Amino acid sequence: MSSRSTGIKNRAAATIQISSEQILREAADRQEAHVPEAVVKIHDAEEYQAHLRDRRKIFEDNIRYRREHIGNWVKYSRFEEENKEFERARSIFERALEVEHRSSELWLRYAEFEMRNEFINHARNVLDRAVQILPRVDFLWYKYVYVEEMVGDIPKCRAVFERWMKWMPDDNAWLSFARFETRCGYMDRAEAVMRHYVNAYPSARAFLKFAKWAEFEAKNASLARTIYEAALSELEPEEVKQARVFKQFASFEERQGENERARLIYKHALELLNLGDSGQIRDHEMDEDVSNYEQSKRDELYKTYITFEKKHGDREGIEGLVLTKQRAQYKKRLEEDPFDYDGWFELAKLEQDHGEVDAARDVYERAVANIPPSNQKDDWRRYIFLWVYYAVFEELTHKDLERASQVYETCLSIIPHKDFSFAKIWILAAQLHVRRKDLTAARKLFGKAIGMCGKEKIYTEYIALELALGEVDRCRSLYNNYLKAMPHNCRAWSKYAELEKAVGETERCRALYELAISQQALDMPEMLWKGYIDFEIEESDAGRARKLYERLLEKTGHVKVWISFAQFEASAIGKGAEAARGVFRKGYDQLKAQEFNEERVLLLDEWRAFEKSNGDASTLAAVDAMMPRRIKRKRMRDDANEEGGWDEYFDYQFPDDETGAAAGNYKILEMAAKWKNSMAANNDDESDSDGSDDE
């Protein structure tokens, strides 16, 4: 068998399609019928005992087959329980415990069995044995104390809790003990339990749980405050520096209406944890000590402080708090990556929006000092905008045009002009000189920019400046240099010609167009030809315009040129409709010779529109007779990635192309269309006659 994977040759849809509904129906039809278990009817005690023996034999076989499977033992015991054979059920549990005595689930099932059937002493014995064997399994202890509390034996329940606490369980066990004493009304005992708890686990979590219990369950605010204060003074520094301690302490004081105490706690936390004014700028060693979880908690603490100030503080304090936080975030971000220019933009805008002028200038100075390390232009794009924003800030905010000019000069001295340059900086610097009314400096800067940068935008801006000042001779000189540097630029030729046209120099304008179209390489020659022809039409020189059309058609036979030429002949300065028809005919013949069917259709559409507005019925009928028939054809795919298959495309069948085999094919198609129409008409007649007979 060949190792080469065979591709799919036929990608067409299958002839037989299978729906999801059909699949579901077949699955339902083939599903086997459910056979219910036989119903056993017992008529006397002997049959009942026989039934029990049979079922017990099945259970015993299952146990022998999988002795370690606890489910078999539990099902067996459940069966005996349902038949009120409690001794047998108890015996089964005991046998199971001999197999797996460390199964906590089995001990729990055993105890629940005794409780369901109200054998309380048996349940106590089972649970006592269970906690002796498995003292670290909490849910057995929970079940044990639940049994004692439900039967109302408070001393025994307390004794079980005390036995449990000797094993130093988790937090929930201590809280359960304290809540039990609270439910019984012994608040002193409950407090003693919680104090024992915090002594056993001297951690922030234990103190916070103790304080929460004192506030919400014991309803003792002074005790809760004492616990919070003890946590801050007695715990280790690592435990005290947890943000949740301060957050819960401040929230407690806020709930008690002590807003000033809460504010002091928040401020102490911000100072201790290096938040707020310190800007979260910590030493590297401290950053390593703080985990991501603790950092998120500190962020939540700061947000809680902001929310507290919004509720209980004044406006200035709130705004200062938010600004300090934002500055801290930006400083940290920029310390990590000083080349993050977007961060510098945002920080400078923050300082500008809130009136910190000197701070904004300092930000800009520090930002532009981070020069990109590489000489790649893409790396410099965002950096250059820092200089632009800096100069605009000095000009608009400080009204210091001299300093803004110095900013641009410094920027231009930093850019490596041998590798690349930025026309925007040259133009903005020159425009600033214009606003300073220093035209000489602006012209010198533009001239230097042309020599060092030489981009098209610099030429256009310099020419626009001189044109606004009315210096036509300077504009001509600039256009000459512009075209020497970029002779292929059709836009420059057009603008130069429009300048000469605007000042009334018709011959100079015509000479420029002639010189432009004689260039060997042009980026948009159609712009020049169109501008030249429109110029001659505006000058009402139909002969020159007609010659231009003829010269253009010698270079290119594009259908749009033929259409424009015909429309020109049909206009007021043209030779009239007959000349336009001649252009249409000549263009049609040339496109036909070149076998450009799509272009022929476009030309005929324009010709027909022309005849509708300027011709009569005969000329319109003549054009309509030339309109092609749109037909659908097929061709084999020549795609290298696919094998076989056909593509459909549309083609045009022109009446004047009907020669030889093409004419025969066209007649066959026409006869087929007529036959199809006649058959459709006959079917309509038959349907009408059937409808009348029914009536």
N, C-alpha and C positions, 0 to 999 in steps of 0.2 A: 504494500500500500504506500502511495506517495506521501512523503512527509509534508509536502507543500499544501497549505490550507486552501481549499477551493472557495472562491468568493461566490457571492450570490449573483447569478446571471440574470434571472428574471425577477425584477423588483415590483412587478405588477401585483395588484390585489388578487387573492384567490377567488376562484369562481364560486365556491361554497363558503359562505360566511357563517360563523358560529357565534351566537350572542351569549351573553352571560346568563340570560334567562333560560336558554336552552340547556346550558351546563347544569344549572341548579335543578331544573326539572328532571334531567336524566339522573342526577345524583339522588333525588328524592324517590324516583321510581325504582332504582336499584338498591335502595336501603332495605335491609332485612327487617322483618316485622319483629317488634318487641314481644318476647314471650314472658308473661308475668309468672312469678313463682306460684307454685301450687299452694292453695289455702288448706291448712291442716285443721280439721275439725275433731275436737276431742269430746268424747261422750261420757267417759267415766275416769276414775282415779287411776286405773291400770294403764289406760291409754296415755294419760298425762305423764305418768312415770316413765313409760316407754319413750315418749317424746323427749323428756328431759335427758334420758340416757343417750338417745341418738345425738342430741345437740351437744351434750357434754363430750361425747366421743369425738365429735368434729372439732371442738375447741381444744381438746387434749392433743389431737393429731396436729393441729396448727402450732401448738406450743412446742411439741416435739420437733416439728419441722423448723421453726425459728424460735428458739428458746429465748434469745436475747431481745427479741422484738417486744417492746413494752405494750404496743397496741393490742397484741393478742391477749395479753394478761388483762388489760383494762376491759376489753370487750367481753371476755369470759366472766369477769367479776360483775360487769354491768348486767349480763344475762341472769346471773344468780340473784342479783339485787332485784331485778324486775319480777322474779319468781318468789321473792320474799325469803330466799335462802341466804340470810345474812351471815350465818356462820361459815357457810361455804364460800361466800364472797370474801369474807375476812381471811379465810384460809388461803384463798387464791392470791390476795395481796401479800400475805406473808411469804408464800412460795416465791412470788415475784421479787420480793426484797432480798431473798436468799440469792437470787440470780444477779440482781443489780441493786445493791443497797445504797449506792451513791447517786441514784437518779432522783433529782429534786422533783421532777414532774410526777414520778410515781408516788413519792411521799405526799405530794399535794392532792393527787387523785384519791389516795387512801384516806386522807383527812376529810376531804369533801364528801366522800362516801359516808363516813361516820356522822358528819354534820347533817347530811340530807336526811338521814334516818333517825336523827335526834339522839345519837349515842354520844353525848357530850364528853363523858369521861374517857371513852375510847378515843375520841378525837383529840383530847388533851394529851393522852398517852402517846398517840401517834406523832403529834406535833412536837412533844417533848423529846421523843427519840430522834425525830428529824433534825431539830436544831442542835442536838448533841453531836450528831454525825456530820451535819452540814451547817456549821455555825456562820459561814460566810455567805450563805444564800439568803438574801434579804426578804424575798417574798414569803418564805416559810415563817420568819419572825412576824411579818405583817399579818399573816393568817392566824398565827398563834395569839397575838394581842387582840386581834379582831374577835376571836372566839371568846376570850376572857371578858372583853368589854361588852359584847352582845349579851352574855349571860349575867352581866351586872356585877361581876366579881372584881371590884376595883383593886383591892390589895394584890390579888394574884396577877392582874394585868400590869400593875406597877412593878411587881417583882420580875415579870417577864421582860419589861422594858429595861430594868436595871441589869438583868443578866445580859441583855442584848448590848447595852452601852459598854460593857466590859470588853467587848470585841472591837470597839472603836469603829462603828459603822460610818456611812457617809452622812452628808448634811441632812438629807431628808429624814433619816431615822431620828436624829436629834429633834428636828422640827416636829415630827410626829409625836414624840414623847412630850414635848412642851405643849403641843395643842391638846393632847389627851388630858394633861393636868389643867389646862385652861377650861376645857369642857367640863371637867369635874369641879371647877370653881376654886382650885388651889393655885392662885396666882404666884404665891411665894415659891411653891415647889417648881412651877413652870419657869420662873426667873432663874431659880437655882440650876435647873437643867440647862438653860441657855448659857449661863455663866460657865458651867462645866464644859459646855460645847466649845466656847471661845477659848477656854484654857487648854482644851485638848487640841484644838486646831487654831493656833494664833495667826490667823490670816485675815486679809481684807474681806474675803468672801464671808467668813464666819461673823465678823463684826457687822457687816452690812445686813446679813440675815437676822442677826440679833436686834439691830436697830429697827429693821422693818417690822419684826414681830412686836417690838415694844410700841411702835407707833400705831399699827393697824389692828393688832389683836389685843394687846394689853391696854391700849388707849392711854399710854403714859408718855407724854411728849418730853417731859424732863428727863426720864430715863433714856429715851431715844437720843436726846441731845448729849447726854453724858456718854453714851456709847460711841457716838460719832467723835466726840472730843478725845475719848480714850483711844480710839483707832488712830487718830493723827499723832498722838503722843507716845503710845506704847508699841506700835508696830515697827518693824524694820523699815529702813528708808526705801528699800525696793518695793515693799507692800504699800507704803504711804504714797508713793509717786504714781499710783494707778489713778487714771482720770475718773473712773467711776466712783471712787470714794468721795471726791470733791463734788461730783455731779449730784450724787444722791444726798449728800449733806446740804448742799445749797438748795436743792429742790425741797428738802424737808423744811428748811427755814422759810422758804417762800410760801409753802403751804400753811405754815404757822403765822404768816403775816409779818415776819421779821425780814423785810426787804434789805435793810442796811446790813444785817448780819450775812445775808445771802450774797450781797455785793462784795463784802470783804472776803468771803470764802472764794468767790470767783477770782478776785484779783490775786489772792494768795496762790491760787492754783495756777494762774497765768504766769506769775513770777517764778513759781517753783518748777513748772514744767517747760519754761522757756517758750511760752506762747505770746501772742499779742505783739507788744512793742519790740521784743527781741526778734520778731519776724521769723520764728521757727528756724533760725539759723543756728544750728547746734554744732558742736565739735564733732569730728568724725567718730570718735570713740563713743559719744553719746548716741549718735545715729545707729551705731551697731547694736547698742543695748536695747533700743526700742523696737519691738516687733511691729509687724504690720497691723495686727489686731489692736495693740495698744495705741498705735498712731491713729487708727480710725476712731478709737474712743476719745482721744484727745481732740480730734477734729469735731466730734459730736459735742464735746464739752464746750469748745469755743462757739459752736453754733447755738448751743443752749444759752450761753452767756449773751450772745447777740440778741436772741429772742427775749431774754430777761430784760435787757436794757431797752428794747423796743416797748416792752410792756410797762416798765417802771422808771426808765431813764428819760433824759431830755434829748432834743434833736441833735445838738452839737456832739454830745457824747456818742450817740449812735453812729453818726456819719464818720466821726473820727475813728471809731472802732472798726467800721467796715473798710475805710481807706487803709488803715494800718494792716488789716488782714490781707487786702489785695496787694499792697506794696510788698509784704512779706512773701507772698506767693510768687510774685514776679521776680523778686531778688533771688529767691531760691532757684527758680527756673533758669535765670540768667547765669547764676553761678555754676550750674550744672553744664550749660551750653552757652558760652558767651557769643557764639555765632548764630543764635536764634534771633534773627532780626525782627521777626513778628512780635516776639516778646518785648523787644526794645520799643517798637511802635506802640504797643498797648500801654507800656509803662509811661512813655512820654505823653501819650494822650490822657492818661489818668492824671498826671501832674498838671497838664494844661487845663483840663476841664475844671479843676478845683482851685485854680488861681495860684498855684505854686510855680511862679515864673522862674525863679532861680533854680528850683529843683528840676524843672523841665529842661532848662539849659544844661544843667549838670548831667542829666540823663542823656541828652543828645551828644554831649562831649564824650561821655563814656561809651556810647554806642558806636560813634564813628571811629573810635580808636581801635575797634576790632576789625581790622582790614582782612579781607578774605585771604587765606594762605596760598591759593592757587591763582593762576592767570587765565582761568577759564571764564568766559563772559557770563555764562549762566550763573556762576557763583557770585558775580558782582551785581546782578540786576537788583536784588532786594537791598543790597548795601547802598547802592546809589540813591535809592529813594529815601534813605535816612538823611543824606545830605540835602535832598530836595525839601523834605519836610522841615529840616533844621533851618534852611534859608527862608522858607515861607513863614515859619514861626518868628524868626527875627524881624521879618519885614512887616507882617500883619499884627503881631502881638506887641512887639517892642517898638515898632515904627522906626527901626534902626536900619536904614538902607545901606549904610556903609558897612555894617557888620554882616549883613546878608550878602553883600558883594564879596567880602572877604571869605565867607563860607564857600561861595561858588569857586573862587580862585583856589582855595585850598583843595577842594574836591578835584578840580582840573589838574592840579599838580600831583595828585596821588594816582590818578588813572594811568595805567601803562598804555599810552597811545600807540606804541609800536606794535602791540598785540591786538588791541581793539580800542574803540572809543564809544562814547555815548552822545549822539546828536542832541538829545534832550537837555543835557547839562549845558552845552554850548548855547543853545537857543534860549534857555531860561536865564542864563547869565547875561546874554546880550539884551534880552528884553528888560532885565532889571536896570541895565545902563540907560535904556531908553526912558524908563520911568524916572530915573535920576536926572533926565534931560542932558545926558552926556552922549551925544550922537557919535562923536569921534571915537570914544572908547567902544561903543557898540559896533561901529564899522570895523575897527581894528580886531575886535574879538571875532566877528563873523569871518573876516579874512583869514585869521589864524585858524578858525575852525575848518574853513575850506581846505587849507593846506594840510592840516593834521588829521581831519576826519573825512571830509569830502563826500558826505552823504547827500542824497537828493533832498532830504527835508531841510538841510541847512541852506541850500540854494533857494528853495522855495520861500523860506522864511525871510532870508535876506532880500530877495526880490520883492516880497510883499511889503517889507519895511520901506525900501526905496520907492516903490510905487505909491505907497501911502504918503510919502514926502514929496511926490511929484517929480522925482529925479528919473526921467525917462532915459537919458543917456547912460546913467549908471545901471539901469535895468538892462539896457541893450548889452552893455559890457558884461554884466553878470550872466545873461543868457548865452553870450558867446563862449564864456568859460564853461558854463553848464553843459553846452552841447559839445565842446571839445572833450570834456571828461566823459560824457554819456551820449555819444551820437546815435545810439540805438533807441533812446528814450522818446517815444512818440508824444508823450504828454508834454515834455519840454518844448518840442517843436510846435505843438498846438498852442501852448500858452504864449510862446514868442510871437507866433503869427497873430493870435488874438490881440496881443499888445499893439502890434503894428496896425492892425485893423482899427483898434480903438482910437489911435492917434491920427487916423486918416491916411496912413501910408499904404495905399492899395498896392502899388507896384512892389514895395518891399515885402508886403504880406504874400503876394503871389510868388515872388522869388523864393521866399522862405519855404512855401509849400512845395515848389518845384525841387528845391534842394533837398527837402525832407524825403520826398517820395523816390528820389534817386539814390538814397542810401541802400547799401547792400543788405544790412541786417537791421531789422526793426522789430520791436517787441509787440506793437499793436498797429500794423499798417492800415487796418480798416478804419481806425480813428482818423488817421491823416487823410485818407482818400475821402471819407465822409465830410470832414471839415473843409477840405479843398473844394469839393463839389457844392456844399452848402454856401461857401463863400462866393463862388461864381454865380449861384442862383440868386443870392441876395444882391449881387451886383447887377442882376438882370442880363447877364451875358450868357445867353442860351447856347451860342456856338461853342464857347470854351467849355461849358458844362457838358455838352454832348460829346466833345472830343475827349474830355476826361473819362466819361462813361466808356467810350470805345477803347481808350488806353487801358482802363481797368479790366475790361472784359478780355483784352488780350493777355493779361496776367492771370486772371482767374475767371472761370465760368460759373461762379456760384449763383444759385437760383435767386438769392436775395438781391444780387446786383441786377439781374435781368428784370426783376419786379420793380426795383427802384427806378431803373431806366425807363420802363414803360410808364410808370406813374409820372415821371418827369415829362415825357412826351405828351401825356394827357393833361398836364397842368396848363396854366395860362400862358407860360412862356415857351411851351413846347410846340411841336408841329401839329398836334391834334390827335384825334382818335385813331385815324388810319395809321399814323406813324406808331402809335402805341400798339396797335394790333400787329404791325410789322415786327416790332420788338418782341412781342409775345410769341409770334410765330417763329422768329429766328431763334429765340431762346429755347422754344420747345423742340425745334429740330436739332439744336446742338445737344441738349440733354438727352434726346432720343438716341443720337449717335453715340453718346457716352454710356447709354443704358443705365441712367440714373432714374429709376422708376419713382422713387419717393419724391425726388425734386420735381419730376414732371407733374405729379399730382398737385404739389403745392403751387406750381405755376398755373396749372389749369384752374385751381380754385380762385386764385387772384384774377385770372383772366375772366372767369365767369362772373365774379363780383363786379369787375369793370364793365362787362357787357350789360349787366343788370342796371347799372346807373347811367351808362353812356351809349349803349347800343340799342338795337331794335330786336324784334322777335327772331328774325332770320339769323342775325349774328349770334344771338344767344343760343339758338338751336344748333348752330354749327359747332359752338364750343361744347354744348351738352353732348353732341355726338362723339366728341373726342374724349369724353370722360371714361375712365377705365372701369372694369368690373373687378370687384374685390373678391378674391377666391382664396380658399384654404388649401394648402399643399402639405405634403409630408416629405421628410428627408431623413436618411439614416444618420444616426449620431456618429460623430467622429471624435467623441471625447475619449481620451486615452484611459481614463479611469473606469469607464463603463463599457460593457460589451453588448452589442445588439441594441434593439430598441429604435424607436422613431420619434422625431420631433415634428410638431405641427407649427407652421408659420403661415402668414398671410402674404399674398403676392397680388400684383395688379395685372390684369389682362386688358391691354389697350386695343381699341378697334383697328387702328392703323398698323398694328403688329400682326394682323391675321393673314399670314401668308403660309402656304404649304401645310405642314402638319399642325401648326399652331391654329390655322384657320379651321381645320377640321375639328380639332379639340374644342375650339370655342363654339362651333355650331352644335356639337354634341351636348355641351353644357347648356346651351341656350334651349335646345329641344327638351332636355331633361327638366329644366326649370318650368317650361311651359306645360309639360305633362304633369308635373307635380301640382301646379296651380289648378289645372283642369280637374285632376282627381280630387283635390280639396273642394272645389266648387260642386262636383257631383255628390260628394259626401254630405255637403251642406243641404243640397236639394233633397236627398233621400231622407235626411233627418227631419226636414220640414214636412215632407209628405207623410212620414210616420206619425208625426205629431198631429196632423190634421185628421188621419184615420182614427187615432185614439179619441179625438174629440167626437 
